[in-house]
Amino acid sequence: MPEWDWKLSDIRKVEKNNLNVFSCFSCGGGSSMGYKLAGYNVIGNVEIDPQMMELYQENHHPKYPFLMPIQEFKELQDEGLPKELFDIDVLDGSPPCSVFSIAGKRDEKWGDAFKFREGQVVQNLDDLFFDFLDVVEKLKPKIVVAENVKGMITGVAKGFVSLIIKRFQELGYTVQVFLLNAATMGVPQKRERVFFIARRNDLKLKPLQLNFNEAPITYGEVRTGKGKPINPETETFRRWKRRRPSDRSLGDITKRATGKASGFNTVLLQNNRVANTIASGSMLLRTDVAEHVTKEDIIRMQTFPSDYDFKGAPVQYVCGMSVPPVMMKKIAEQIQLQWFK
């Protein structure tokens, strides 16, 4: 069986390593599943979205779930928190990152409050990473792993990263910044993400080495069934009809026809290519037939388990907002191998 084809029940067969993880901004638990596949015990989570917390509890059964904004969690009295949280091995987190996306005018969004999904309170998204670092200060974990978008290390955003590194140093941690591509880590998807991986200085650990070079997995290897037909009455269909083998999105077609940059969020998938990043709001179309990809395709490309219970939530949204479990598994394995063995 390929690594991306798995079930939640497979986690029971994984040899445990007695390392505990607590996850912030957990969403549906993509990173949590990765840690579990690597043998870790994920003891709890913090999540602001009630629907995502429902999914997390249904699929992960956390011992210590906290449905609240990260700002409220960091202000909880230490005496009222479980003692286990003050002796965790890894603090995991993926602070919402849309203000750092390379798409759009990033700088104009910084400092503003955004409500990026129903059921969530309005927050300053560029403050959330520092709220997460306040949790680091509170719990003092041995290791911190924080995932974010590639846009954080490009352009003027590099100044923001410098502030993050400085804050880690103030807290007594040495942090490394890695740009990793899921396509080199056994994931059927080109997904570049930045990982801040910090070690507590008193542990005197050597720098972490991460080098992944696994063979790419094409869309054709994970493709399933017949997808929903593209409506022939739409502009999407008319543009799709004008596709060329080199086109990766409808944006390529639009730019060729009009000179305007639009439609790049409608992605074209070819059997002989690795799929582009699965974004929560993009449209994913097959190239050889006028069809959308199937939900099963998305689950496989994101390396979610085939038996994950989405409880009616949009599959693409949950997957697009999550870390691919197999990607996190590969990182977690190296953390255990290099720092805990």
ZADO-1210 file (C-alpha; in nm, 4 decimals, padded with zeros to 6 digits):
<atoms>
<atom x="00.0000" y="00.0000" z="00.0000" code="MET" pos="1"/>
<atom x="00.1343" y="00.3487" z="-00.0817" code="PRO" pos="2"/>
<atom x="00.1998" y="00.5714" z="00.2166" code="GLU" pos="3"/>
<atom x="-00.0750" y="00.8165" z="00.1200" code="TRP" pos="4"/>
<atom x="-00.3372" y="00.5385" z="00.1218" code="ASP" pos="5"/>
<atom x="-00.4159" y="00.4789" z="00.4886" code="TRP" pos="6"/>
<atom x="-00.6909" y="00.4731" z="00.7522" code="LYS" pos="7"/>
<atom x="-00.7242" y="00.6176" z="01.1011" code="LEU" pos="8"/>
<atom x="-00.7345" y="00.2651" z="01.2357" code="SER" pos="9"/>
<atom x="-00.3763" y="00.2186" z="01.1084" code="ASP" pos="10"/>
<atom x="-00.2557" y="00.4517" z="01.3848" code="ILE" pos="11"/>
<atom x="-00.3238" y="00.1788" z="01.6396" code="ARG" pos="12"/>
<atom x="-00.0571" y="-00.0347" z="01.4707" code="LYS" pos="13"/>
<atom x="00.2141" y="00.2334" z="01.4986" code="VAL" pos="14"/>
<atom x="00.4831" y="00.1762" z="01.7619" code="GLU" pos="15"/>
<atom x="00.4583" y="00.4523" z="02.0243" code="LYS" pos="16"/>
<atom x="00.7584" y="00.6642" z="02.1204" code="ASN" pos="17"/>
<atom x="00.6176" y="00.8137" z="02.4451" code="ASN" pos="18"/>
<atom x="00.6531" y="01.1712" z="02.3159" code="LEU" pos="19"/>
<atom x="00.3633" y="01.4100" z="02.3821" code="ASN" pos="20"/>
<atom x="00.2368" y="01.6817" z="02.1490" code="VAL" pos="21"/>
<atom x="-00.0068" y="01.9686" z="02.2028" code="PHE" pos="22"/>
<atom x="-00.1477" y="02.1347" z="01.8905" code="SER" pos="23"/>
<atom x="-00.2606" y="02.4964" z="01.8432" code="CYS" pos="24"/>
<atom x="-00.4693" y="02.6173" z="01.5468" code="PHE" pos="25"/>
<atom x="-00.5388" y="02.2476" z="01.4946" code="SER" pos="26"/>
<atom x="-00.8175" y="02.2760" z="01.2334" code="CYS" pos="27"/>
<atom x="-00.9150" y="01.9212" z="01.1316" code="GLY" pos="28"/>
<atom x="-00.5925" y="01.7748" z="01.2641" code="GLY" pos="29"/>
<atom x="-00.3652" y="01.7279" z="00.9621" code="GLY" pos="30"/>
<atom x="-00.0491" y="01.7810" z="01.1629" code="SER" pos="31"/>
<atom x="-00.1877" y="01.5803" z="01.4563" code="SER" pos="32"/>
<atom x="-00.2352" y="01.2802" z="01.2295" code="MET" pos="33"/>
<atom x="00.1229" y="01.3180" z="01.1079" code="GLY" pos="34"/>
<atom x="00.2583" y="01.3056" z="01.4628" code="TYR" pos="35"/>
<atom x="00.0454" y="01.0017" z="01.5397" code="LYS" pos="36"/>
<atom x="00.1697" y="00.8221" z="01.2282" code="LEU" pos="37"/>
<atom x="00.5226" y="00.8856" z="01.3605" code="ALA" pos="38"/>
<atom x="00.4363" y="00.7333" z="01.6999" code="GLY" pos="39"/>
<atom x="00.3707" y="01.0478" z="01.9044" code="TYR" pos="40"/>
<atom x="00.0813" y="01.0964" z="02.1457" code="ASN" pos="41"/>
<atom x="-00.1232" y="01.4093" z="02.0732" code="VAL" pos="42"/>
<atom x="-00.2786" y="01.4936" z="02.4081" code="ILE" pos="43"/>
<atom x="-00.4814" y="01.8049" z="02.3214" code="GLY" pos="44"/>
<atom x="-00.5510" y="02.1012" z="02.1009" code="ASN" pos="45"/>
<atom x="-00.6659" y="02.4618" z="02.0793" code="VAL" pos="46"/>
<atom x="-00.9110" y="02.5537" z="01.8024" code="GLU" pos="47"/>
<atom x="-01.1313" y="02.8592" z="01.7551" code="ILE" pos="48"/>
<atom x="-01.3775" y="02.7204" z="01.4986" code="ASP" pos="49"/>
<atom x="-01.6617" y="02.5084" z="01.6490" code="PRO" pos="50"/>
<atom x="-01.7051" y="02.3035" z="01.3310" code="GLN" pos="51"/>
<atom x="-01.3341" y="02.2268" z="01.3068" code="MET" pos="52"/>
<atom x="-01.3252" y="02.1357" z="01.6760" code="MET" pos="53"/>
<atom x="-01.6167" y="01.8994" z="01.6199" code="GLU" pos="54"/>
<atom x="-01.4185" y="01.7296" z="01.3438" code="LEU" pos="55"/>
<atom x="-01.1074" y="01.7155" z="01.5583" code="TYR" pos="56"/>
<atom x="-01.2876" y="01.5575" z="01.8516" code="GLN" pos="57"/>
<atom x="-01.4692" y="01.3093" z="01.6275" code="GLU" pos="58"/>
<atom x="-01.1514" y="01.1897" z="01.4555" code="ASN" pos="59"/>
<atom x="-00.8859" y="01.2381" z="01.7264" code="HIS" pos="60"/>
<atom x="-01.0576" y="01.2176" z="02.0676" code="HIS" pos="61"/>
<atom x="-00.8181" y="01.4618" z="02.2392" code="PRO" pos="62"/>
<atom x="-00.7700" y="01.4321" z="02.6123" code="LYS" pos="63"/>
<atom x="-00.7526" y="01.8100" z="02.6558" code="TYR" pos="64"/>
<atom x="-00.9559" y="02.0033" z="02.3941" code="PRO" pos="65"/>
<atom x="-00.9823" y="02.3813" z="02.4214" code="PHE" pos="66"/>
<atom x="-01.2449" y="02.5491" z="02.2010" code="LEU" pos="67"/>
<atom x="-01.1379" y="02.9121" z="02.2233" code="MET" pos="68"/>
<atom x="-00.9205" y="03.1776" z="02.0596" code="PRO" pos="69"/>
<atom x="-00.5480" y="03.1400" z="02.1216" code="ILE" pos="70"/>
<atom x="-00.5591" y="03.4750" z="02.3031" code="GLN" pos="71"/>
<atom x="-00.7959" y="03.3291" z="02.5634" code="GLU" pos="72"/>
<atom x="-00.5950" y="03.0109" z="02.6011" code="PHE" pos="73"/>
<atom x="-00.2706" y="03.1936" z="02.6736" code="LYS" pos="74"/>
<atom x="-00.4448" y="03.3926" z="02.9493" code="GLU" pos="75"/>
<atom x="-00.5762" y="03.0860" z="03.1336" code="LEU" pos="76"/>
<atom x="-00.4393" y="03.0495" z="03.4836" code="GLN" pos="77"/>
<atom x="-00.1573" y="02.7954" z="03.5038" code="ASP" pos="78"/>
<atom x="-00.3164" y="02.6383" z="03.8096" code="GLU" pos="79"/>
<atom x="-00.6267" y="02.5511" z="03.6099" code="GLY" pos="80"/>
<atom x="-00.4430" y="02.3749" z="03.3285" code="LEU" pos="81"/>
<atom x="-00.3478" y="02.0044" z="03.3272" code="PRO" pos="82"/>
<atom x="00.0047" y="01.9474" z="03.4542" code="LYS" pos="83"/>
<atom x="00.0838" y="01.7419" z="03.1448" code="GLU" pos="84"/>
<atom x="00.0758" y="02.0583" z="02.9335" code="LEU" pos="85"/>
<atom x="00.3785" y="02.1939" z="03.1193" code="PHE" pos="86"/>
<atom x="00.5882" y="01.8901" z="03.0295" code="ASP" pos="87"/>
<atom x="00.5132" y="01.8412" z="02.6604" code="ILE" pos="88"/>
<atom x="00.7797" y="01.7378" z="02.4141" code="ASP" pos="89"/>
<atom x="00.6430" y="01.9243" z="02.1106" code="VAL" pos="90"/>
<atom x="00.4206" y="02.2304" z="02.0827" code="LEU" pos="91"/>
<atom x="00.2722" y="02.2332" z="01.7334" code="ASP" pos="92"/>
<atom x="00.0943" y="02.5193" z="01.5593" code="GLY" pos="93"/>
<atom x="-00.0108" y="02.6585" z="01.2223" code="SER" pos="94"/>
<atom x="-00.1098" y="03.0230" z="01.2830" code="PRO" pos="95"/>
<atom x="-00.3550" y="03.1353" z="01.0083" code="PRO" pos="96"/>
<atom x="-00.1418" y="03.2876" z="00.7396" code="CYS" pos="97"/>
<atom x="-00.3483" y="03.4479" z="00.4623" code="SER" pos="98"/>
<atom x="-00.1898" y="03.7907" z="00.5152" code="VAL" pos="99"/>
<atom x="00.1440" y="03.6389" z="00.4126" code="PHE" pos="100"/>
<atom x="00.0199" y="03.4591" z="00.1035" code="SER" pos="101"/>
<atom x="00.2180" y="03.5456" z="-00.2097" code="ILE" pos="102"/>
<atom x="-00.1149" y="03.5912" z="-00.3872" code="ALA" pos="103"/>
<atom x="-00.2571" y="03.9431" z="-00.3738" code="GLY" pos="104"/>
<atom x="-00.1306" y="04.2592" z="-00.2070" code="LYS" pos="105"/>
<atom x="00.0005" y="04.1219" z="00.1208" code="ARG" pos="106"/>
<atom x="00.1352" y="04.4394" z="00.2771" code="ASP" pos="107"/>
<atom x="-00.1983" y="04.6201" z="00.2559" code="GLU" pos="108"/>
<atom x="-00.3531" y="04.3553" z="00.4834" code="LYS" pos="109"/>
<atom x="-00.0978" y="04.3669" z="00.7617" code="TRP" pos="110"/>
<atom x="-00.2270" y="04.5087" z="01.0864" code="GLY" pos="111"/>
<atom x="-00.5921" y="04.4725" z="00.9860" code="ASP" pos="112"/>
<atom x="-00.8459" y="04.2423" z="01.1445" code="ALA" pos="113"/>
<atom x="-00.9926" y="03.9646" z="00.9338" code="PHE" pos="114"/>
<atom x="-01.2691" y="03.7133" z="00.9832" code="LYS" pos="115"/>
<atom x="-01.1666" y="03.4433" z="00.7394" code="PHE" pos="116"/>
<atom x="-01.4416" y="03.1914" z="00.8088" code="ARG" pos="117"/>
<atom x="-01.7895" y="03.1813" z="00.9551" code="GLU" pos="118"/>
<atom x="-01.7937" y="03.0837" z="01.3199" code="GLY" pos="119"/>
<atom x="-01.4689" y="03.2599" z="01.4008" code="GLN" pos="120"/>
<atom x="-01.4118" y="03.5887" z="01.5726" code="VAL" pos="121"/>
<atom x="-01.2361" y="03.8776" z="01.4000" code="VAL" pos="122"/>
<atom x="-00.8617" y="03.8644" z="01.4662" code="GLN" pos="123"/>
<atom x="-00.5420" y="04.0368" z="01.3598" code="ASN" pos="124"/>
<atom x="-00.3938" y="03.7493" z="01.1652" code="LEU" pos="125"/>
<atom x="-00.0411" y="03.8877" z="01.1663" code="ASP" pos="126"/>
<atom x="-00.0513" y="03.8925" z="01.5496" code="ASP" pos="127"/>
<atom x="-00.1394" y="03.5257" z="01.5819" code="LEU" pos="128"/>
<atom x="00.2149" y="03.3982" z="01.5470" code="PHE" pos="129"/>
<atom x="00.3164" y="03.6095" z="01.8465" code="PHE" pos="130"/>
<atom x="00.0130" y="03.4875" z="02.0410" code="ASP" pos="131"/>
<atom x="00.1433" y="03.1390" z="01.9666" code="PHE" pos="132"/>
<atom x="00.4860" y="03.2405" z="02.0958" code="LEU" pos="133"/>
<atom x="00.3197" y="03.3595" z="02.4162" code="ASP" pos="134"/>
<atom x="00.1929" y="03.0013" z="02.4541" code="VAL" pos="135"/>
<atom x="00.5513" y="02.8837" z="02.4042" code="VAL" pos="136"/>
<atom x="00.6524" y="03.1098" z="02.6917" code="GLU" pos="137"/>
<atom x="00.3683" y="02.9742" z="02.9033" code="LYS" pos="138"/>
<atom x="00.4193" y="02.5998" z="02.8470" code="LEU" pos="139"/>
<atom x="00.7964" y="02.5921" z="02.7771" code="LYS" pos="140"/>
<atom x="00.7923" y="02.2819" z="02.5544" code="PRO" pos="141"/>
<atom x="01.1155" y="02.1075" z="02.4582" code="LYS" pos="142"/>
<atom x="01.0503" y="02.1545" z="02.0846" code="ILE" pos="143"/>
<atom x="00.8309" y="02.3956" z="01.8878" code="VAL" pos="144"/>
<atom x="00.7105" y="02.3311" z="01.5332" code="VAL" pos="145"/>
<atom x="00.5209" y="02.6085" z="01.3530" code="ALA" pos="146"/>
<atom x="00.4051" y="02.5781" z="00.9922" code="GLU" pos="147"/>
<atom x="00.3267" y="02.8682" z="00.7603" code="ASN" pos="148"/>
<atom x="00.3147" y="02.9771" z="00.3951" code="VAL" pos="149"/>
<atom x="00.6149" y="03.0348" z="00.1702" code="LYS" pos="150"/>
<atom x="00.5254" y="03.4046" z="00.1494" code="GLY" pos="151"/>
<atom x="00.6606" y="03.4548" z="00.5016" code="MET" pos="152"/>
<atom x="01.0200" y="03.4347" z="00.3794" code="ILE" pos="153"/>
<atom x="00.9868" y="03.6517" z="00.0687" code="THR" pos="154"/>
<atom x="00.9965" y="04.0275" z="00.0174" code="GLY" pos="155"/>
<atom x="00.9354" y="04.2605" z="00.3082" code="VAL" pos="156"/>
<atom x="00.7837" y="03.9742" z="00.5073" code="ALA" pos="157"/>
<atom x="01.1413" y="03.8755" z="00.5931" code="LYS" pos="158"/>
<atom x="01.1357" y="04.1537" z="00.8518" code="GLY" pos="159"/>
<atom x="00.8420" y="03.9828" z="01.0189" code="PHE" pos="160"/>
<atom x="01.0393" y="03.6575" z="01.0290" code="VAL" pos="161"/>
<atom x="01.3291" y="03.8408" z="01.1950" code="SER" pos="162"/>
<atom x="01.0928" y="03.9490" z="01.4728" code="LEU" pos="163"/>
<atom x="00.9779" y="03.5899" z="01.5188" code="ILE" pos="164"/>
<atom x="01.3364" y="03.4642" z="01.5427" code="ILE" pos="165"/>
<atom x="01.4206" y="03.7373" z="01.7927" code="LYS" pos="166"/>
<atom x="01.1205" y="03.6428" z="02.0079" code="ARG" pos="167"/>
<atom x="01.2244" y="03.2766" z="02.0054" code="PHE" pos="168"/>
<atom x="01.5713" y="03.3814" z="02.1217" code="GLN" pos="169"/>
<atom x="01.4241" y="03.5893" z="02.4043" code="GLU" pos="170"/>
<atom x="01.2322" y="03.2832" z="02.5193" code="LEU" pos="171"/>
<atom x="01.5457" y="03.0687" z="02.5297" code="GLY" pos="172"/>
<atom x="01.5091" y="02.8807" z="02.2022" code="TYR" pos="173"/>
<atom x="01.7214" y="02.8363" z="01.8925" code="THR" pos="174"/>
<atom x="01.5045" y="02.8276" z="01.5815" code="VAL" pos="175"/>
<atom x="01.5707" y="02.6944" z="01.2337" code="GLN" pos="176"/>
<atom x="01.3619" y="02.7949" z="00.9322" code="VAL" pos="177"/>
<atom x="01.3011" y="02.5331" z="00.6637" code="PHE" pos="178"/>
<atom x="01.1295" y="02.5702" z="00.3265" code="LEU" pos="179"/>
<atom x="00.9955" y="02.2240" z="00.2409" code="LEU" pos="180"/>
<atom x="00.8032" y="02.0907" z="-00.0568" code="ASN" pos="181"/>
<atom x="00.5527" y="01.8158" z="00.0211" code="ALA" pos="182"/>
<atom x="00.6101" y="01.6671" z="-00.3257" code="ALA" pos="183"/>
<atom x="00.9570" y="01.5519" z="-00.2114" code="THR" pos="184"/>
<atom x="00.8134" y="01.3954" z="00.1053" code="MET" pos="185"/>
<atom x="00.5746" y="01.1308" z="-00.0266" code="GLY" pos="186"/>
<atom x="00.2788" y="01.3660" z="-00.0775" code="VAL" pos="187"/>
<atom x="00.1011" y="01.3679" z="-00.4200" code="PRO" pos="188"/>
<atom x="00.0973" y="01.7487" z="-00.4252" code="GLN" pos="189"/>
<atom x="00.3335" y="02.0405" z="-00.4813" code="LYS" pos="190"/>
<atom x="00.2918" y="02.2236" z="-00.1534" code="ARG" pos="191"/>
<atom x="00.5718" y="02.4508" z="-00.0356" code="GLU" pos="192"/>
<atom x="00.5533" y="02.5474" z="00.3287" code="ARG" pos="193"/>
<atom x="00.7817" y="02.7153" z="00.5800" code="VAL" pos="194"/>
<atom x="00.8503" y="02.5369" z="00.9082" code="PHE" pos="195"/>
<atom x="00.9932" y="02.7118" z="01.2128" code="PHE" pos="196"/>
<atom x="01.1472" y="02.4340" z="01.4244" code="ILE" pos="197"/>
<atom x="01.2895" y="02.5489" z="01.7581" code="ALA" pos="198"/>
<atom x="01.4768" y="02.3629" z="02.0313" code="ARG" pos="199"/>
<atom x="01.5045" y="02.4754" z="02.3915" code="ARG" pos="200"/>
<atom x="01.8589" y="02.5909" z="02.4622" code="ASN" pos="201"/>
<atom x="01.9017" y="02.4054" z="02.7915" code="ASP" pos="202"/>
<atom x="01.8650" y="02.0739" z="02.6052" code="LEU" pos="203"/>
<atom x="02.1879" y="02.1466" z="02.4136" code="LYS" pos="204"/>
<atom x="02.0679" y="01.9769" z="02.0966" code="LEU" pos="205"/>
<atom x="02.2532" y="01.9902" z="01.7668" code="LYS" pos="206"/>
<atom x="02.0915" y="02.1586" z="01.4631" code="PRO" pos="207"/>
<atom x="01.8241" y="01.9528" z="01.2910" code="LEU" pos="208"/>
<atom x="01.9042" y="01.8186" z="00.9440" code="GLN" pos="209"/>
<atom x="01.6107" y="01.7840" z="00.7031" code="LEU" pos="210"/>
<atom x="01.6741" y="01.6506" z="00.3539" code="ASN" pos="211"/>
<atom x="01.3867" y="01.4920" z="00.1643" code="PHE" pos="212"/>
<atom x="01.4121" y="01.3639" z="-00.1908" code="ASN" pos="213"/>
<atom x="01.1364" y="01.1095" z="-00.2464" code="GLU" pos="214"/>
<atom x="01.0109" y="01.0303" z="-00.5953" code="ALA" pos="215"/>
<atom x="00.7199" y="01.2483" z="-00.7124" code="PRO" pos="216"/>
<atom x="00.3683" y="01.1024" z="-00.7132" code="ILE" pos="217"/>
<atom x="00.1585" y="01.2149" z="-01.0106" code="THR" pos="218"/>
<atom x="-00.2108" y="01.2948" z="-01.0112" code="TYR" pos="219"/>
<atom x="-00.2784" y="00.9887" z="-01.2259" code="GLY" pos="220"/>
<atom x="-00.1523" y="00.7643" z="-00.9453" code="GLU" pos="221"/>
<atom x="-00.4148" y="00.8898" z="-00.7001" code="VAL" pos="222"/>
<atom x="-00.7005" y="00.9686" z="-00.9391" code="ARG" pos="223"/>
<atom x="-01.0364" y="00.8077" z="-00.8625" code="THR" pos="224"/>
<atom x="-01.3739" y="00.7673" z="-01.0301" code="GLY" pos="225"/>
<atom x="-01.5810" y="01.0098" z="-01.2339" code="LYS" pos="226"/>
<atom x="-01.5945" y="01.3713" z="-01.1230" code="GLY" pos="227"/>
<atom x="-01.8754" y="01.6238" z="-01.1370" code="LYS" pos="228"/>
<atom x="-01.9093" y="01.7547" z="-01.4973" code="PRO" pos="229"/>
<atom x="-01.8101" y="02.1143" z="-01.5708" code="ILE" pos="230"/>
<atom x="-02.1255" y="02.3081" z="-01.6572" code="ASN" pos="231"/>
<atom x="-02.1084" y="02.3613" z="-02.0372" code="PRO" pos="232"/>
<atom x="-02.2999" y="02.6878" z="-02.0058" code="GLU" pos="233"/>
<atom x="-02.0294" y="02.8580" z="-01.7995" code="THR" pos="234"/>
<atom x="-01.7320" y="03.0723" z="-01.8898" code="GLU" pos="235"/>
<atom x="-01.5186" y="02.8183" z="-01.7029" code="THR" pos="236"/>
<atom x="-01.6134" y="02.5533" z="-01.9582" code="PHE" pos="237"/>
<atom x="-01.5510" y="02.7845" z="-02.2520" code="ARG" pos="238"/>
<atom x="-01.2038" y="02.8644" z="-02.1238" code="ARG" pos="239"/>
<atom x="-01.1346" y="02.5002" z="-02.0400" code="TRP" pos="240"/>
<atom x="-01.2105" y="02.4097" z="-02.4052" code="LYS" pos="241"/>
<atom x="-00.9186" y="02.6331" z="-02.5110" code="ARG" pos="242"/>
<atom x="-00.6628" y="02.4595" z="-02.2891" code="ARG" pos="243"/>
<atom x="-00.3151" y="02.3554" z="-02.4035" code="ARG" pos="244"/>
<atom x="-00.0954" y="02.0781" z="-02.2604" code="PRO" pos="245"/>
<atom x="00.1307" y="02.3326" z="-02.0898" code="SER" pos="246"/>
<atom x="-00.1548" y="02.5115" z="-01.9085" code="ASP" pos="247"/>
<atom x="-00.1611" y="02.4697" z="-01.5306" code="ARG" pos="248"/>
<atom x="-00.4690" y="02.6827" z="-01.4645" code="SER" pos="249"/>
<atom x="-00.7437" y="02.8786" z="-01.6377" code="LEU" pos="250"/>
<atom x="-00.5277" y="03.1817" z="-01.5632" code="GLY" pos="251"/>
<atom x="-00.2777" y="03.0626" z="-01.8234" code="ASP" pos="252"/>
<atom x="-00.5586" y="03.0461" z="-02.0810" code="ILE" pos="253"/>
<atom x="-00.7009" y="03.3863" z="-01.9835" code="THR" pos="254"/>
<atom x="-00.3627" y="03.5571" z="-01.9951" code="LYS" pos="255"/>
<atom x="-00.2919" y="03.4104" z="-02.3373" code="ARG" pos="256"/>
<atom x="-00.6298" y="03.5222" z="-02.4724" code="ALA" pos="257"/>
<atom x="-00.6707" y="03.8642" z="-02.3072" code="THR" pos="258"/>
<atom x="-00.3362" y="03.9562" z="-02.1509" code="GLY" pos="259"/>
<atom x="-00.5089" y="03.9827" z="-01.8124" code="LYS" pos="260"/>
<atom x="-00.4082" y="03.7836" z="-01.5052" code="ALA" pos="261"/>
<atom x="-00.7194" y="03.6129" z="-01.3729" code="SER" pos="262"/>
<atom x="-00.8429" y="03.2597" z="-01.3176" code="GLY" pos="263"/>
<atom x="-00.5217" y="03.1251" z="-01.1643" code="PHE" pos="264"/>
<atom x="-00.7274" y="02.9869" z="-00.8761" code="ASN" pos="265"/>
<atom x="-00.8895" y="02.7382" z="-01.1143" code="THR" pos="266"/>
<atom x="-00.6292" y="02.4637" z="-01.1377" code="VAL" pos="267"/>
<atom x="-00.5919" y="02.2091" z="-01.4185" code="LEU" pos="268"/>
<atom x="-00.4673" y="01.8648" z="-01.3157" code="LEU" pos="269"/>
<atom x="-00.2907" y="01.6307" z="-01.5573" code="GLN" pos="270"/>
<atom x="-00.2344" y="01.2616" z="-01.5005" code="ASN" pos="271"/>
<atom x="00.1400" y="01.2814" z="-01.5697" code="ASN" pos="272"/>
<atom x="00.2065" y="01.5774" z="-01.3383" code="ARG" pos="273"/>
<atom x="00.2155" y="01.6260" z="-00.9639" code="VAL" pos="274"/>
<atom x="-00.0892" y="01.8224" z="-00.8513" code="ALA" pos="275"/>
<atom x="-00.0476" y="02.1865" z="-00.7532" code="ASN" pos="276"/>
<atom x="-00.1206" y="02.3050" z="-00.3988" code="THR" pos="277"/>
<atom x="-00.4672" y="02.2141" z="-00.2738" code="ILE" pos="278"/>
<atom x="-00.6043" y="02.5479" z="-00.1567" code="ALA" pos="279"/>
<atom x="-00.9249" y="02.5709" z="00.0431" code="SER" pos="280"/>
<atom x="-01.0933" y="02.8021" z="-00.2084" code="GLY" pos="281"/>
<atom x="-00.9568" y="02.6914" z="-00.5451" code="SER" pos="282"/>
<atom x="-01.1403" y="02.5032" z="-00.8195" code="MET" pos="283"/>
<atom x="-00.9752" y="02.1788" z="-00.9303" code="LEU" pos="284"/>
<atom x="-01.0453" y="02.0520" z="-01.2813" code="LEU" pos="285"/>
<atom x="-00.9260" y="01.7529" z="-01.4792" code="ARG" pos="286"/>
<atom x="-00.7537" y="01.8292" z="-01.8081" code="THR" pos="287"/>
<atom x="-00.8420" y="01.5260" z="-02.0199" code="ASP" pos="288"/>
<atom x="-01.2170" y="01.5322" z="-01.9483" code="VAL" pos="289"/>
<atom x="-01.4533" y="01.8159" z="-01.8564" code="ALA" pos="290"/>
<atom x="-01.4827" y="01.7198" z="-01.4919" code="GLU" pos="291"/>
<atom x="-01.4020" y="01.8461" z="-01.1461" code="HIS" pos="292"/>
<atom x="-01.1740" y="01.6230" z="-00.9414" code="VAL" pos="293"/>
<atom x="-01.3459" y="01.3958" z="-00.6899" code="THR" pos="294"/>
<atom x="-01.3501" y="01.4382" z="-00.3137" code="LYS" pos="295"/>
<atom x="-01.1538" y="01.1154" z="-00.2932" code="GLU" pos="296"/>
<atom x="-00.8850" y="01.2708" z="-00.5142" code="ASP" pos="297"/>
<atom x="-00.8518" y="01.5652" z="-00.2744" code="ILE" pos="298"/>
<atom x="-00.8313" y="01.3370" z="00.0285" code="ILE" pos="299"/>
<atom x="-00.5559" y="01.1340" z="-00.1367" code="ARG" pos="300"/>
<atom x="-00.3594" y="01.4363" z="-00.2608" code="MET" pos="301"/>
<atom x="-00.3658" y="01.5789" z="00.0924" code="GLN" pos="302"/>
<atom x="-00.2798" y="01.2347" z="00.2383" code="THR" pos="303"/>
<atom x="-00.5808" y="01.2401" z="00.4677" code="PHE" pos="304"/>
<atom x="-00.7026" y="00.8961" z="00.5778" code="PRO" pos="305"/>
<atom x="-00.9714" y="00.7403" z="00.3608" code="SER" pos="306"/>
<atom x="-01.1999" y="00.6900" z="00.6621" code="ASP" pos="307"/>
<atom x="-01.1753" y="01.0466" z="00.7986" code="TYR" pos="308"/>
<atom x="-01.5203" y="01.1640" z="00.9083" code="ASP" pos="309"/>
<atom x="-01.5783" y="01.5125" z="00.7647" code="PHE" pos="310"/>
<atom x="-01.9262" y="01.5263" z="00.9235" code="LYS" pos="311"/>
<atom x="-02.0622" y="01.7234" z="00.6297" code="GLY" pos="312"/>
<atom x="-01.7856" y="01.9842" z="00.6276" code="ALA" pos="313"/>
<atom x="-01.6433" y="02.0773" z="00.2848" code="PRO" pos="314"/>
<atom x="-01.3662" y="01.8282" z="00.2116" code="VAL" pos="315"/>
<atom x="-01.1556" y="02.0741" z="00.0142" code="GLN" pos="316"/>
<atom x="-01.1773" y="02.3415" z="00.2834" code="TYR" pos="317"/>
<atom x="-01.0684" y="02.1056" z="00.5613" code="VAL" pos="318"/>
<atom x="-00.7859" y="01.9580" z="00.3529" code="CYS" pos="319"/>
<atom x="-00.6739" y="02.2930" z="00.2118" code="GLY" pos="320"/>
<atom x="-00.6448" y="02.4424" z="00.5603" code="MET" pos="321"/>
<atom x="-00.4447" y="02.1486" z="00.6952" code="SER" pos="322"/>
<atom x="-00.0881" y="02.0250" z="00.6941" code="VAL" pos="323"/>
<atom x="-00.0648" y="01.7027" z="00.4885" code="PRO" pos="324"/>
<atom x="-00.0317" y="01.4279" z="00.7516" code="PRO" pos="325"/>
<atom x="00.2429" y="01.2434" z="00.5617" code="VAL" pos="326"/>
<atom x="00.4428" y="01.5673" z="00.5354" code="MET" pos="327"/>
<atom x="00.4290" y="01.6191" z="00.9117" code="MET" pos="328"/>
<atom x="00.5023" y="01.2518" z="00.9718" code="LYS" pos="329"/>
<atom x="00.8357" y="01.2835" z="00.7880" code="LYS" pos="330"/>
<atom x="00.9351" y="01.5893" z="00.9937" code="ILE" pos="331"/>
<atom x="00.8243" y="01.4290" z="01.3211" code="ALA" pos="332"/>
<atom x="01.0235" y="01.1151" z="01.2456" code="GLU" pos="333"/>
<atom x="01.3414" y="01.3192" z="01.2033" code="GLN" pos="334"/>
<atom x="01.2774" y="01.5166" z="01.5210" code="ILE" pos="335"/>
<atom x="01.2467" y="01.1927" z="01.7157" code="GLN" pos="336"/>
<atom x="01.5472" y="01.0330" z="01.5450" code="LEU" pos="337"/>
<atom x="01.7827" y="01.3287" z="01.5802" code="GLN" pos="338"/>
<atom x="01.6682" y="01.4875" z="01.9062" code="TRP" pos="339"/>
<atom x="01.4962" y="01.2241" z="02.1193" code="PHE" pos="340"/>
<atom x="01.6954" y="00.9102" z="02.0441" code="LYS" pos="341"/>
</atoms>
